[in-house]
């Protein structure tokens, strides 16, 4: 279970059910049970895959063609196949 948290004075989290989670140095990926891919954290090199370099405190859905069954992350890199 991945927590979708927004940092503030009081932190509120809502769980995200996932089949797989991967973490790099400062970013994370979650493959949800419905087949959608989500990413959050540092995005200075575009490693979240959302076509931006915007850091994300909360998960954003990553668009892709085809299906994803495996996610991996390391350093400032992400991979999904």
Jmol script that loads the backbone (N, CA, C; Angstrom):
load data "model"
ATOM      1  N   UNK A   1       0.845  -1.161   0.000  1.00  0.00           N
ATOM      2  CA  UNK A   1       0.000   0.000   0.000  1.00  0.00           C
ATOM      3  C   UNK A   1       0.894   1.228   0.000  1.00  0.00           C
ATOM      4  N   UNK A   2       0.691   2.108  -0.949  1.00  0.00           N
ATOM      5  CA  UNK A   2       1.453   3.348  -1.060  1.00  0.00           C
ATOM      6  C   UNK A   2       0.588   4.473  -0.514  1.00  0.00           C
ATOM      7  N   UNK A   3       1.185   5.367   0.218  1.00  0.00           N
ATOM      8  CA  UNK A   3       0.442   6.488   0.763  1.00  0.00           C
ATOM      9  C   UNK A   3       0.559   7.693  -0.155  1.00  0.00           C
ATOM     10  N   UNK A   4      -0.561   8.289  -0.519  1.00  0.00           N
ATOM     11  CA  UNK A   4      -0.604   9.502  -1.318  1.00  0.00           C
ATOM     12  C   UNK A   4      -0.652  10.653  -0.329  1.00  0.00           C
ATOM     13  N   UNK A   5       0.491  11.278  -0.067  1.00  0.00           N
ATOM     14  CA  UNK A   5       0.585  12.300   0.971  1.00  0.00           C
ATOM     15  C   UNK A   5       0.926  13.657   0.383  1.00  0.00           C
ATOM     16  N   UNK A   6       0.333  14.669   0.940  1.00  0.00           N
ATOM     17  CA  UNK A   6       0.680  16.042   0.608  1.00  0.00           C
ATOM     18  C   UNK A   6       1.246  16.659   1.886  1.00  0.00           C
ATOM     19  N   UNK A   7       2.487  17.125   1.795  1.00  0.00           N
ATOM     20  CA  UNK A   7       3.129  17.703   2.969  1.00  0.00           C
ATOM     21  C   UNK A   7       2.510  19.055   3.287  1.00  0.00           C
ATOM     22  N   UNK A   8       2.176  19.250   4.522  1.00  0.00           N
ATOM     23  CA  UNK A   8       1.663  20.523   5.019  1.00  0.00           C
ATOM     24  C   UNK A   8       1.837  20.517   6.524  1.00  0.00           C
ATOM     25  N   UNK A   9       1.278  21.501   7.178  1.00  0.00           N
ATOM     26  CA  UNK A   9       1.379  21.531   8.630  1.00  0.00           C
ATOM     27  C   UNK A   9       0.795  20.261   9.219  1.00  0.00           C
ATOM     28  N   UNK A  10      -0.351  19.846   8.725  1.00  0.00           N
ATOM     29  CA  UNK A  10      -0.894  18.541   9.102  1.00  0.00           C
ATOM     30  C   UNK A  10      -0.944  17.700   7.837  1.00  0.00           C
ATOM     31  N   UNK A  11      -0.373  16.520   7.881  1.00  0.00           N
ATOM     32  CA  UNK A  11      -0.289  15.672   6.697  1.00  0.00           C
ATOM     33  C   UNK A  11      -1.503  14.766   6.616  1.00  0.00           C
ATOM     34  N   UNK A  12      -2.149  14.776   5.446  1.00  0.00           N
ATOM     35  CA  UNK A  12      -3.279  13.901   5.190  1.00  0.00           C
ATOM     36  C   UNK A  12      -2.870  12.917   4.109  1.00  0.00           C
ATOM     37  N   UNK A  13      -3.101  11.647   4.350  1.00  0.00           N
ATOM     38  CA  UNK A  13      -2.712  10.619   3.386  1.00  0.00           C
ATOM     39  C   UNK A  13      -3.917   9.785   3.002  1.00  0.00           C
ATOM     40  N   UNK A  14      -3.920   9.345   1.751  1.00  0.00           N
ATOM     41  CA  UNK A  14      -4.917   8.361   1.342  1.00  0.00           C
ATOM     42  C   UNK A  14      -4.174   7.228   0.665  1.00  0.00           C
ATOM     43  N   UNK A  15      -4.504   6.006   0.974  1.00  0.00           N
ATOM     44  CA  UNK A  15      -3.768   4.871   0.418  1.00  0.00           C
ATOM     45  C   UNK A  15      -4.040   4.667  -1.068  1.00  0.00           C
ATOM     46  N   UNK A  16      -3.018   4.178  -1.758  1.00  0.00           N
ATOM     47  CA  UNK A  16      -3.133   3.783  -3.157  1.00  0.00           C
ATOM     48  C   UNK A  16      -2.800   2.299  -3.217  1.00  0.00           C
ATOM     49  N   UNK A  17      -3.755   1.471  -3.590  1.00  0.00           N
ATOM     50  CA  UNK A  17      -3.489   0.041  -3.722  1.00  0.00           C
ATOM     51  C   UNK A  17      -2.610  -0.166  -4.941  1.00  0.00           C
ATOM     52  N   UNK A  18      -1.533  -0.930  -4.780  1.00  0.00           N
ATOM     53  CA  UNK A  18      -0.629  -1.137  -5.912  1.00  0.00           C
ATOM     54  C   UNK A  18      -0.138  -2.574  -5.948  1.00  0.00           C
ATOM     55  N   UNK A  19       0.237  -3.000  -7.160  1.00  0.00           N
ATOM     56  CA  UNK A  19       0.809  -4.329  -7.351  1.00  0.00           C
ATOM     57  C   UNK A  19       2.322  -4.301  -7.267  1.00  0.00           C
ATOM     58  N   UNK A  20       2.924  -3.154  -7.608  1.00  0.00           N
ATOM     59  CA  UNK A  20       4.377  -3.040  -7.594  1.00  0.00           C
ATOM     60  C   UNK A  20       4.776  -1.609  -7.285  1.00  0.00           C
ATOM     61  N   UNK A  21       5.868  -1.460  -6.544  1.00  0.00           N
ATOM     62  CA  UNK A  21       6.411  -0.149  -6.198  1.00  0.00           C
ATOM     63  C   UNK A  21       7.901  -0.176  -6.456  1.00  0.00           C
ATOM     64  N   UNK A  22       8.439   0.931  -6.972  1.00  0.00           N
ATOM     65  CA  UNK A  22       9.878   1.057  -7.189  1.00  0.00           C
ATOM     66  C   UNK A  22      10.305   2.440  -6.718  1.00  0.00           C
ATOM     67  N   UNK A  23      11.537   2.544  -6.219  1.00  0.00           N
ATOM     68  CA  UNK A  23      12.022   3.831  -5.726  1.00  0.00           C
ATOM     69  C   UNK A  23      13.426   4.109  -6.232  1.00  0.00           C
ATOM     70  N   UNK A  24      13.632   5.336  -6.700  1.00  0.00           N
ATOM     71  CA  UNK A  24      14.949   5.822  -7.073  1.00  0.00           C
ATOM     72  C   UNK A  24      15.501   6.632  -5.918  1.00  0.00           C
ATOM     73  N   UNK A  25      16.493   7.491  -6.205  1.00  0.00           N
ATOM     74  CA  UNK A  25      17.076   8.296  -5.142  1.00  0.00           C
ATOM     75  C   UNK A  25      16.050   9.226  -4.494  1.00  0.00           C
ATOM     76  N   UNK A  26      15.253   9.913  -5.315  1.00  0.00           N
ATOM     77  CA  UNK A  26      14.310  10.902  -4.786  1.00  0.00           C
ATOM     78  C   UNK A  26      12.954  10.822  -5.471  1.00  0.00           C
ATOM     79  N   UNK A  27      12.624   9.690  -6.079  1.00  0.00           N
ATOM     80  CA  UNK A  27      11.332   9.547  -6.732  1.00  0.00           C
ATOM     81  C   UNK A  27      10.835   8.114  -6.573  1.00  0.00           C
ATOM     82  N   UNK A  28       9.532   7.938  -6.765  1.00  0.00           N
ATOM     83  CA  UNK A  28       8.915   6.618  -6.614  1.00  0.00           C
ATOM     84  C   UNK A  28       7.914   6.375  -7.729  1.00  0.00           C
ATOM     85  N   UNK A  29       7.681   5.098  -8.007  1.00  0.00           N
ATOM     86  CA  UNK A  29       6.707   4.664  -9.007  1.00  0.00           C
ATOM     87  C   UNK A  29       5.796   3.628  -8.368  1.00  0.00           C
ATOM     88  N   UNK A  30       4.540   3.622  -8.780  1.00  0.00           N
ATOM     89  CA  UNK A  30       3.608   2.591  -8.321  1.00  0.00           C
ATOM     90  C   UNK A  30       2.791   2.110  -9.506  1.00  0.00           C
ATOM     91  N   UNK A  31       2.724   0.817  -9.670  1.00  0.00           N
ATOM     92  CA  UNK A  31       1.866   0.189 -10.673  1.00  0.00           C
ATOM     93  C   UNK A  31       0.632  -0.295  -9.934  1.00  0.00           C
ATOM     94  N   UNK A  32      -0.490   0.357 -10.197  1.00  0.00           N
ATOM     95  CA  UNK A  32      -1.723   0.005  -9.493  1.00  0.00           C
ATOM     96  C   UNK A  32      -2.330  -1.272 -10.047  1.00  0.00           C
ATOM     97  N   UNK A  33      -3.175  -1.878  -9.248  1.00  0.00           N
ATOM     98  CA  UNK A  33      -3.813  -3.129  -9.633  1.00  0.00           C
ATOM     99  C   UNK A  33      -4.708  -2.976 -10.859  1.00  0.00           C
ATOM    100  N   UNK A  34      -5.126  -1.749 -11.186  1.00  0.00           N
ATOM    101  CA  UNK A  34      -5.938  -1.537 -12.388  1.00  0.00           C
ATOM    102  C   UNK A  34      -5.082  -1.312 -13.635  1.00  0.00           C
ATOM    103  N   UNK A  35      -3.746  -1.434 -13.509  1.00  0.00           N
ATOM    104  CA  UNK A  35      -2.845  -1.301 -14.646  1.00  0.00           C
ATOM    105  C   UNK A  35      -2.322   0.096 -14.892  1.00  0.00           C
ATOM    106  N   UNK A  36      -2.755   1.077 -14.093  1.00  0.00           N
ATOM    107  CA  UNK A  36      -2.260   2.437 -14.279  1.00  0.00           C
ATOM    108  C   UNK A  36      -0.930   2.617 -13.550  1.00  0.00           C
ATOM    109  N   UNK A  37      -0.097   3.502 -14.100  1.00  0.00           N
ATOM    110  CA  UNK A  37       1.220   3.775 -13.548  1.00  0.00           C
ATOM    111  C   UNK A  37       1.229   5.173 -12.958  1.00  0.00           C
ATOM    112  N   UNK A  38       1.759   5.308 -11.743  1.00  0.00           N
ATOM    113  CA  UNK A  38       1.784   6.576 -11.017  1.00  0.00           C
ATOM    114  C   UNK A  38       3.215   6.872 -10.578  1.00  0.00           C
ATOM    115  N   UNK A  39       3.572   8.161 -10.537  1.00  0.00           N
ATOM    116  CA  UNK A  39       4.925   8.553 -10.142  1.00  0.00           C
ATOM    117  C   UNK A  39       4.874   9.831  -9.319  1.00  0.00           C
ATOM    118  N   UNK A  40       5.869   9.998  -8.427  1.00  0.00           N
ATOM    119  CA  UNK A  40       5.956  11.217  -7.624  1.00  0.00           C
ATOM    120  C   UNK A  40       7.374  11.385  -7.100  1.00  0.00           C
ATOM    121  N   UNK A  41       7.688  12.615  -6.695  1.00  0.00           N
ATOM    122  CA  UNK A  41       8.998  12.929  -6.144  1.00  0.00           C
ATOM    123  C   UNK A  41       9.758  13.911  -7.007  1.00  0.00           C
ATOM    124  N   UNK A  42      11.092  13.887  -6.911  1.00  0.00           N
ATOM    125  CA  UNK A  42      11.972  14.761  -7.687  1.00  0.00           C
ATOM    126  C   UNK A  42      11.872  14.397  -9.164  1.00  0.00           C
ATOM    127  N   UNK A  43      11.817  15.424 -10.017  1.00  0.00           N
ATOM    128  CA  UNK A  43      11.634  15.183 -11.445  1.00  0.00           C
ATOM    129  C   UNK A  43      12.567  16.053 -12.286  1.00  0.00           C
ATOM    130  N   UNK A  44      13.710  16.408 -11.736  1.00  0.00           N
ATOM    131  CA  UNK A  44      14.638  17.307 -12.421  1.00  0.00           C
ATOM    132  C   UNK A  44      15.154  16.780 -13.736  1.00  0.00           C
ATOM    133  N   UNK A  45      15.158  15.479 -13.936  1.00  0.00           N
ATOM    134  CA  UNK A  45      15.647  14.867 -15.170  1.00  0.00           C
ATOM    135  C   UNK A  45      14.515  14.220 -15.977  1.00  0.00           C
ATOM    136  N   UNK A  46      13.267  14.471 -15.586  1.00  0.00           N
ATOM    137  CA  UNK A  46      12.119  13.899 -16.294  1.00  0.00           C
ATOM    138  C   UNK A  46      11.851  12.454 -15.944  1.00  0.00           C
ATOM    139  N   UNK A  47      12.420  11.983 -14.822  1.00  0.00           N
ATOM    140  CA  UNK A  47      12.304  10.566 -14.477  1.00  0.00           C
ATOM    141  C   UNK A  47      10.891  10.130 -14.090  1.00  0.00           C
ATOM    142  N   UNK A  48       9.987  11.069 -13.845  1.00  0.00           N
ATOM    143  CA  UNK A  48       8.614  10.667 -13.520  1.00  0.00           C
ATOM    144  C   UNK A  48       7.834  10.261 -14.767  1.00  0.00           C
ATOM    145  N   UNK A  49       8.308  10.645 -15.932  1.00  0.00           N
ATOM    146  CA  UNK A  49       7.652  10.223 -17.168  1.00  0.00           C
ATOM    147  C   UNK A  49       6.381  10.973 -17.502  1.00  0.00           C
ATOM    148  N   UNK A  50       6.185  12.155 -16.894  1.00  0.00           N
ATOM    149  CA  UNK A  50       4.965  12.918 -17.162  1.00  0.00           C
ATOM    150  C   UNK A  50       5.202  14.069 -18.148  1.00  0.00           C
ATOM    151  N   UNK A  51       6.308  13.996 -18.900  1.00  0.00           N
ATOM    152  CA  UNK A  51       6.657  14.996 -19.913  1.00  0.00           C
ATOM    153  C   UNK A  51       6.897  16.388 -19.337  1.00  0.00           C
ATOM    154  N   UNK A  52       7.329  16.456 -18.062  1.00  0.00           N
ATOM    155  CA  UNK A  52       7.696  17.724 -17.441  1.00  0.00           C
ATOM    156  C   UNK A  52       8.978  17.509 -16.633  1.00  0.00           C
ATOM    157  N   UNK A  53       9.459  18.568 -16.056  1.00  0.00           N
ATOM    158  CA  UNK A  53      10.539  18.501 -15.074  1.00  0.00           C
ATOM    159  C   UNK A  53      10.045  19.057 -13.749  1.00  0.00           C
ATOM    160  N   UNK A  54       8.741  18.975 -13.523  1.00  0.00           N
ATOM    161  CA  UNK A  54       8.115  19.495 -12.315  1.00  0.00           C
ATOM    162  C   UNK A  54       8.144  18.439 -11.222  1.00  0.00           C
ATOM    163  N   UNK A  55       8.676  18.801 -10.060  1.00  0.00           N
ATOM    164  CA  UNK A  55       8.648  17.891  -8.914  1.00  0.00           C
ATOM    165  C   UNK A  55       7.209  17.690  -8.483  1.00  0.00           C
ATOM    166  N   UNK A  56       6.875  16.493  -8.034  1.00  0.00           N
ATOM    167  CA  UNK A  56       5.497  16.164  -7.638  1.00  0.00           C
ATOM    168  C   UNK A  56       5.457  15.626  -6.225  1.00  0.00           C
ATOM    169  N   UNK A  57       4.749  16.324  -5.342  1.00  0.00           N
ATOM    170  CA  UNK A  57       4.604  15.864  -3.958  1.00  0.00           C
ATOM    171  C   UNK A  57       3.568  14.758  -3.845  1.00  0.00           C
ATOM    172  N   UNK A  58       2.647  14.711  -4.793  1.00  0.00           N
ATOM    173  CA  UNK A  58       1.593  13.693  -4.795  1.00  0.00           C
ATOM    174  C   UNK A  58       1.690  12.906  -6.105  1.00  0.00           C
ATOM    175  N   UNK A  59       1.254  11.657  -6.112  1.00  0.00           N
ATOM    176  CA  UNK A  59       1.329  10.851  -7.330  1.00  0.00           C
ATOM    177  C   UNK A  59       0.571  11.458  -8.509  1.00  0.00           C
ATOM    178  N   UNK A  60       1.188  11.379  -9.691  1.00  0.00           N
ATOM    179  CA  UNK A  60       0.537  11.769 -10.942  1.00  0.00           C
ATOM    180  C   UNK A  60       0.512  10.548 -11.847  1.00  0.00           C
ATOM    181  N   UNK A  61      -0.543  10.412 -12.610  1.00  0.00           N
ATOM    182  CA  UNK A  61      -0.646   9.268 -13.516  1.00  0.00           C
ATOM    183  C   UNK A  61       0.255   9.483 -14.716  1.00  0.00           C
ATOM    184  N   UNK A  62       0.975   8.431 -15.091  1.00  0.00           N
ATOM    185  CA  UNK A  62       1.882   8.465 -16.226  1.00  0.00           C
ATOM    186  C   UNK A  62       1.184   7.825 -17.420  1.00  0.00           C
ATOM    187  N   UNK A  63       1.142   8.540 -18.537  1.00  0.00           N
ATOM    188  CA  UNK A  63       0.523   8.012 -19.752  1.00  0.00           C
ATOM    189  C   UNK A  63       1.526   7.141 -20.492  1.00  0.00           C
ATOM    190  N   UNK A  64       1.052   6.063 -21.085  1.00  0.00           N
ATOM    191  CA  UNK A  64       1.914   5.168 -21.845  1.00  0.00           C
ATOM    192  C   UNK A  64       1.064   4.406 -22.852  1.00  0.00           C
ATOM    193  N   UNK A  65       1.721   3.906 -23.874  1.00  0.00           N
ATOM    194  CA  UNK A  65       1.052   3.068 -24.876  1.00  0.00           C
ATOM    195  C   UNK A  65       1.301   1.614 -24.517  1.00  0.00           C
ATOM    196  N   UNK A  66       0.281   0.812 -24.525  1.00  0.00           N
ATOM    197  CA  UNK A  66       0.431  -0.598 -24.191  1.00  0.00           C
ATOM    198  C   UNK A  66       0.191  -0.848 -22.715  1.00  0.00           C
ATOM    199  N   UNK A  67       0.642  -1.987 -22.268  1.00  0.00           N
ATOM    200  CA  UNK A  67       0.424  -2.359 -20.870  1.00  0.00           C
ATOM    201  C   UNK A  67       1.754  -2.417 -20.130  1.00  0.00           C
ATOM    202  N   UNK A  68       1.691  -2.200 -18.841  1.00  0.00           N
ATOM    203  CA  UNK A  68       2.873  -2.247 -17.981  1.00  0.00           C
ATOM    204  C   UNK A  68       2.667  -3.339 -16.952  1.00  0.00           C
ATOM    205  N   UNK A  69       3.686  -4.163 -16.741  1.00  0.00           N
ATOM    206  CA  UNK A  69       3.583  -5.209 -15.724  1.00  0.00           C
ATOM    207  C   UNK A  69       4.740  -5.176 -14.735  1.00  0.00           C
ATOM    208  N   UNK A  70       5.818  -4.443 -15.075  1.00  0.00           N
ATOM    209  CA  UNK A  70       6.987  -4.362 -14.196  1.00  0.00           C
ATOM    210  C   UNK A  70       7.464  -2.920 -14.151  1.00  0.00           C
ATOM    211  N   UNK A  71       7.785  -2.419 -12.953  1.00  0.00           N
ATOM    212  CA  UNK A  71       8.379  -1.086 -12.811  1.00  0.00           C
ATOM    213  C   UNK A  71       9.693  -1.215 -12.069  1.00  0.00           C
ATOM    214  N   UNK A  72      10.647  -0.340 -12.406  1.00  0.00           N
ATOM    215  CA  UNK A  72      11.941  -0.315 -11.737  1.00  0.00           C
ATOM    216  C   UNK A  72      12.430   1.120 -11.696  1.00  0.00           C
ATOM    217  N   UNK A  73      13.218   1.433 -10.679  1.00  0.00           N
ATOM    218  CA  UNK A  73      13.801   2.763 -10.565  1.00  0.00           C
ATOM    219  C   UNK A  73      15.126   2.641  -9.829  1.00  0.00           C
ATOM    220  N   UNK A  74      16.055   3.520 -10.175  1.00  0.00           N
ATOM    221  CA  UNK A  74      17.352   3.591  -9.502  1.00  0.00           C
ATOM    222  C   UNK A  74      17.951   4.958  -9.819  1.00  0.00           C
ATOM    223  N   UNK A  75      18.603   5.559  -8.862  1.00  0.00           N
ATOM    224  CA  UNK A  75      19.188   6.868  -9.072  1.00  0.00           C
ATOM    225  C   UNK A  75      18.162   7.836  -9.594  1.00  0.00           C
ATOM    226  N   UNK A  76      18.428   8.433 -10.758  1.00  0.00           N
ATOM    227  CA  UNK A  76      17.493   9.355 -11.398  1.00  0.00           C
ATOM    228  C   UNK A  76      16.832   8.726 -12.612  1.00  0.00           C
ATOM    229  N   UNK A  77      16.705   7.401 -12.609  1.00  0.00           N
ATOM    230  CA  UNK A  77      16.148   6.675 -13.745  1.00  0.00           C
ATOM    231  C   UNK A  77      14.894   5.912 -13.354  1.00  0.00           C
ATOM    232  N   UNK A  78      14.014   5.715 -14.341  1.00  0.00           N
ATOM    233  CA  UNK A  78      12.807   4.914 -14.168  1.00  0.00           C
ATOM    234  C   UNK A  78      12.641   4.018 -15.390  1.00  0.00           C
ATOM    235  N   UNK A  79      12.042   2.862 -15.180  1.00  0.00           N
ATOM    236  CA  UNK A  79      11.757   1.961 -16.296  1.00  0.00           C
ATOM    237  C   UNK A  79      10.448   1.232 -16.025  1.00  0.00           C
ATOM    238  N   UNK A  80       9.710   1.001 -17.090  1.00  0.00           N
ATOM    239  CA  UNK A  80       8.457   0.228 -16.994  1.00  0.00           C
ATOM    240  C   UNK A  80       8.329  -0.603 -18.250  1.00  0.00           C
ATOM    241  N   UNK A  81       7.995  -1.868 -18.072  1.00  0.00           N
ATOM    242  CA  UNK A  81       7.811  -2.741 -19.234  1.00  0.00           C
ATOM    243  C   UNK A  81       6.521  -3.520 -19.091  1.00  0.00           C
TER     244      UNK A  81
END
end "model"
wireframe off; spacefill off
backbone 0.3
color backbone group
